[in-house]
Amino acid sequence: MLNYQFWVNDFDRVKGHKIKYPLVSKIFEHPVAFWYGAKRGKKTLKKLNESLVRLLKRTDPQLPYFVLYNIPNRDIGQHSKGGAIDHLDYTDFIRTFAKGIRGHSPIIIYEPDALPHTTFMEPEDAKFRLELMQKALSILTTKSEAHVYIDIGHSNWLAPKEAADLLNSVSNERVRGFAVNVSNYRTSKESLNWSLKVCEHNDQWKFVIDTSRNGNGPHGNDWCNPPGRALGTPPTCDTGNDKCDAFLWVKIPGESDGKANGGPRAGRFWGKMGEQLVKNTAWIS
């Protein structure tokens, strides 16, 4: 079982939210992920390294957990488009990140949707991405001591065998496993059962589940700001299953998925939705 000392941030993740949306403070009483992406140029990479060193000094002996979200052609041009300019820009980012966390063993969720999105890409583009991910994961796992989990989508996207084949195409023996349900709403039970089927194809893998907004399960197949959702189980390593290392709040509850259902652009904090998540959560007093 993974033994992880989660750090709860001691500063406002969203400026001014306590005044306009006071209920949102309930979200930030729990550890939530730090997302990193679109870091370009030597000066920016230097700042990335410095910020990681500074953050980890601040949190020691506890640890934050991270999401790397910077693959070229990120989100294949959809709501969260962006990412590194090219493969050199991307591998520089990965090397800088690995350097910044050196001496620590944080959880890293690697590139949400990047792997399952290859099923939508032209063969040449998919090949380029898979080779780049394989190289990046090799750098990350040899240059750092991080617990790395490759994102593989969610339980209503790929068949377990298809997911396992994709994971095997980019992974190495130092990768701890995979992440499921990132930024989605599938239940923990469904996610767990699906992940165990993926593990049947590699008994060394462990996995983590994003429970940030799955308290009421999905709203059909609506993934972009569906109404009536709730917070899920708070981050913990006590999952009740040896294969499941942790329940995590990977997607920051209250951040928009995109402009559907009245939301702001993807990644923007939407206080109204954040408060609804809190109000709909039975375990919050």
Residue, then its C-alpha position, 0 to 999 in steps of 0.5 A: m500500500l502506498n503511504y502518502q503524507f498528503w499536504v493541504n495547501d495553506f494559501d488561497r488557490v482561488k483569489g477572493h473565493k472566500i468572499k464571493y463563494p464562501l462554501v467553496s472553502k470546504i473544497f480546499e480543506h482537502p488536498v487537491a492536485f497542482w497542474y503544470g503545463a504550457k511552460r515554454g522557454k528557458k526563463t520560464l523553465k527556470k521559474l518552473n524549477e524554482s517554484l517546485v523547489r520552493l513549494l516542496k520546501r514549504t510542504d515538507p515533510q508532507l507532499p502535494y501531488f501533481v498533474l503534468y498536462n503539456i503534451p503537444n496538441r493537448d486535448i487534440g484541439q478541444h476545450s483544453k487545447g495548448g501544450a508544448i510547441d514540439h517534442l524538444d520543448y516538451t522533453d525540456f519541460i519534463r527534464t526541468f520538472a524531474k529536476g525540480i522534484r528531485g529528492h522527493s517522491p510525489i504522486i504524478i498523474y501523467e498527461p490526462d487523456a493524451l494516451p486514449h486520444t491517440t485512438f482518434m488520431e491519424p496513424e502517423d500522429a499517434k505514432f509520434r505521440l506514443e514515442l514522445m510519451q515513452k521517451a518522456l516517461s523514461i526521463l521522468t522515471t529515471k531522473s526522479e523518484a516520483h510515483v508516476y501514474i499514466d492517465i488512461g481515461h475512464s471506465n466508459w471509454l476504452a475496453p480494459k484490453e485496449a487500455a492495457d495495450l496502450l499503457n504497455s506501449v509507453s510504460n516502463e518498469r519504473v512506472r507505478g501504474f495508471a490513473v482513471n476518471v481524471s476530470n470525469y464523473r464515473t463512480s468509484k465502484e465502476s472505476l475500481n472494477w474496470s481498473l482491476k480488469v486492466c490490471e489483469h493484463n499486467d499484475q505489477w500495475k497499481f492505480v489511482i482514481d479521481t474522486s473529485r466530482n463523482g459523488n453522484g456518479p455521471h449525468g449520462n455521458d455529459w462530461c462538460n459541467p454536468p448539473g447536479r454533481a457532488l464531491g466524491t471521497p476525499p483524498t486517501c490511500d485507504t481505498g480498501n483494495d491493494k491494487c488501488d493506491a489512492f483516491l485523489w482529487v485530481k480535477i480541482p472541484g469548481e474548475s470548469d470543464g469548458k463552455a458547455n452548460g453555462g461554464p467559463r472556458a476550461g480550467r477557469f474556476w467557476g464559483k457557482m459550480g463549486e458551491q453546488l458541488v459542496k451543497n450536493t455532498a452529503w458528508i459535508s456538514 
